[in-house]
């Protein structure tokens, strides 16, 4: 067993938020997968996906094969349509030199597909290519330079293109920094195009106002060339759009009726010194989610918008992105405590405090008031805490290797895209994690009270690139069978997930709990799927719990898994509890003595306290170092005493008056009571 895999800093005041345990009635379930047969460590394979309600097909752009592919739901094993767009454009635009496919969007009102195509030269205009459902080119409309995201408005009357205009050859002459623009194409008026620029912000006064508002810009550059549109989200009324300016840590607002950019606001900073924003910042092969004295720059990539009580809210996937063009790079590695941490270099930038230490991205998703860009909700450290629980051996892995802690010093799980969908009257956000992989699901119906619902990962962590790796683009399909579509740009796969009710546990029929003091707790943990009966009729509340049984129960609670297991002598390979005990040993929930774990031995109250304390530490919980008040724990180990004190302070596990009985055993009723308290926190 690898020692020190979990490590935690100085204990601080107990927080009131008890993590992101799945308690909602919804879940994500894997359905279908398409494998393009093309993998690329640099990404860009099955990158962006969009759903066509008119023919029940999923359209996928594959930058590596240069094709747009259509997949039929229910038969996704191979494309029903494969469009070589580079070849097709030679006949329509013979003077256009094809560079890359970057995005696809399907009209919500007509059987029309729009694709963003970049030119081979970094400073030449790209195209918005409009196709029919069979892949025939209807229009090839000049967009701005380096078109990235393309989207239809909800009413289908306009197509919007975010043109990044990055200085890909650097800032030094003769290289040119192209303008970042937004192309607005009027579908109802013969596809006429308007190109919106940021030139109105180029005056000295307007530029200073942007900097004062926290819009990050390279010194001595005009906003019209420095602002780089990344992604577009359109309000459901189709009259206003919001544009992510990722590298600028800002969002622009477009009045679509007036056809003009009316505002640009910075998104501010995330304070990682606060317990709720703890993170693992050290690439040291140890999971250590703790507050750190740094500020995070949200810098969102994917973005969505929804309306609650007449107010628009922007939902952002806070990826973070550096500028590395020519000889210029605005990131710097600094060694702190023997570990390399990647920071944003503010020395050549306005809109930031040049004395502060910033890291890229928020390692989270956020909800902002669209009118003010004030933060309404942030998922804090949820993403790292949840993935640490599920994949303790591969926490903060990269999308090209599964090494533990690989990305801790740089952007962590790296949220990439976010899509929203309504299911049973509730609004859910789905966020793809580019590096470790998988999709987070949150109920955002009430923005300020958003809560975690589920996390699913179909990556195979037994190999560096296997299964579904690096979710890039998402699409939500509504209706009677709501579905999430995820394109994975490294593994070259597209997977669909059903959004469904969690299987309801049948009502307990235990005949031996009707008069038991723990009846309500037993029913609660049974409904949560954490504990079962010893038979369909009996729970056996007074039966003691073994060490293996505790491992199984706590693994269910965390949904944790390991792929490399510690060596122990007393676990049969075919034991039903083998994987749970191995997980518990790896995460230090249980410990072995002389390579013996004693799985059938009754667990003591002191050892159960340690097991539960380790689980809470995995979730990033922090406790005061106040000593326990019990009079009978002088002889226990320091680790046991620490755990007992923490659980007493948290109100999770209590003794009897001034005694704890550390060597007493835990019955099934006792364990149910403690777990019921935990899941209600």
Secondary structure, 3 states (H helix, E strand, C coil): CCCCCECCCCCCCCCCCCCCCCCCCEEEEEEEEEECCCCCCCCCCEEEEEEECCCCEEEEEECCCCEEEEEECCECCCCCEEEEHHHHHHHHCCCCCEEEEEEEEECCCCCEEEEEEEECCCCCEEEEEEEECCCCEEEEEEEEECEEEEEECCCCCEEEEEECCCCCCCCCCCCCCCCCEEEEEEHHHCCEEEEECCHHHCCHHHHHHHHHCCCCEECCCCHHHHCCEEEEEECCCCCEEEEEEHHHCEEEEEECCCCEEEEEEECCEEECCCHHHCECCCCCCCECCECCCCEEECCCCCEEEEEECCEEEEEEECCCCCCEECCEECEEEEEECCEEEEEECCCCEECCCCCCCEEECCCCEEEEECCCCCEEEECCCHHHHHHHHHCCCCCCCCCCCCCCCCCCCCCCCCEEEEEEEEECCEEEEEEEECCCCCEEEEECCCHHHCEEEEEECCECCCCCCCECCCEEEEEEECCCCCEEEEEECCCCEEEEEEEEECCCCCCCCCCCCCCCCCHHHHHHHHHCCCCCCCCCCCCCCCCECEHHHHHHHHHHHHCCCCCCCCCCCCCCCCCCCHHHHHHHHHCCCCCCECCECCCCCECEHHHHHHHHHHHHHHCCCCCCCCCCCCCCCCCCCHHHHHHHHHHHHHCCCCCECCECCCCCECEHHHHHHHHHHHHHC
